[in-house]
Amino acid sequence: MSAPSGEPSPRPPYLASALGIGVATGAYGFSFGVLAVGAGLSVAQACVMSLLVFTGGSQFAVIGVLGAGGAPSTAISSALLLGARNTAYGLSVAPLLPRPLAKRALASHLVIDESVAMARAQPDPEQARGAFYATGVAIFILWNLGTLGGALVGGGLDPERYGLDAMFPAAFLALLAPQLRQPGAPRLALAGGLIAVVLIPLTPAGVPVLASCLALLLVVRDTSHGTADGDGAPQDGAR
Amino acid sequence: MSWPALLLLAAGSYALKAVGPLALGARQPSENAARLLALVAVPLLSALIVVQTLSVGHDLVIDARVPALAAAALCVWRRAPFLVTVLVAALVAASWRALL
């Protein structure tokens, strides 16, 4: 680590945060394991999903839709739509990732909410790269261990008794909150929520979540107007 | 869920992550495209919160998950760590159900 001349810091400051986030997602992974088995997945399926899909929001969406009786195709579409934000993340951290193709391909797997958020919080590219890997690897290890533990315990645990079902919306809220600072985001959140409330009694499970994307039309319309008058601060104060 | 469906999901999820680093390299997407991509998750997350807090099947219900979400909102507002937020929500829901 290149600390500003004089005192080289023995341990980069992001390591403690990375580990803390890792432990948190480990606990969260445990509840994923429990709920995945509860939604009808086998222990092996829960573990393979955490290893290969490795993006918490999408994974919870899948078992949320399946648990509510939705079709696998609906579950997968919701998960992939939710995972679309990883494309934005991937683009934003691309300059930090190694050049060689194999390493780049491997590092891409670590592109998730937390690793990117930690990278963005660092003062320079070198620390950003370090924070990205430290957070991504810590989460990868603990998320998968947590999933395994939860899936093994899962069968004998009543998720509602321990309030595990309430962990989903709480976690999604914690992921949503920092994103609300983007211009237009609060309005989108409101519209998405309203679409879901209206559709819950009317449509098959999973559709209310998918349909919430229609709220993005609000933004598409805005951006096509917005660029015409230059790209400065958010256009109006009424956010 | 079948294994092929699971692997399809895995392939799709990985493709979404890797398309930027692998295809575009260091080139940046247009500003509008990047902004829209960054906003995609917002209505989805909001809808997931609503569905997982207020619904049982096709019914809208108000139960222990509502005070749990309120407690989580308080945690988020007070900038509590992720783990604390999620555990507080579980604790509130569990005690609500145990006591009422």
Interface residues (C-beta under 8 A of the other chain):
Chain A: G20 I21 V23 A24 T25 A27 Y28 S31 G40 L41 Q45 V48 M49 L52 V53 F54 T55 G57 S58 F60 A61 V62 G64 L66 A68 G69 P72 S73 A75 I76 S78 A79 L80 L81 L82 G83 A84 R85 N86 T87 A88 Y89 G90 L91 S92 V93 A94 P95 L97 L101 R104 A105 A107 S108 H109 V111 I112 E160 R161 Y162 G163 L164 D165 A166 M167 F168 P169 A170 A171 F172 L173 A174 L175 L176 A177 Q179 L180 Q182 G184 A185 L188 A189 L190 A191 G192 G193 I195 A196 V197 I200 P201 L202 A205 P208 V209 A211 S212 C213 L214 A215 L216 V219 V220 T223 T227 D231
Chain B: M1 S2 W3 A5 L6 L7 L8 L9 A10 G12 S13 Y14 L16 K17 A18 V19 G20 P21 L22 L24 G25 A26 Q28 P29 E31 N32 A34 R35 L36 L37 A38 L39 V40 A41 V42 P43 L44 L45 S46 A47 L48 I49 V50 V51 Q52 T53 L54 S55 G57 H58 D59 L60 A64 R65 A68 L69 A71 A72 A73 C75 V76 P81 F82 L83 T85 V86 L87 V88 A89 A90 L91 V92 A93 A94 S95 W96 R97
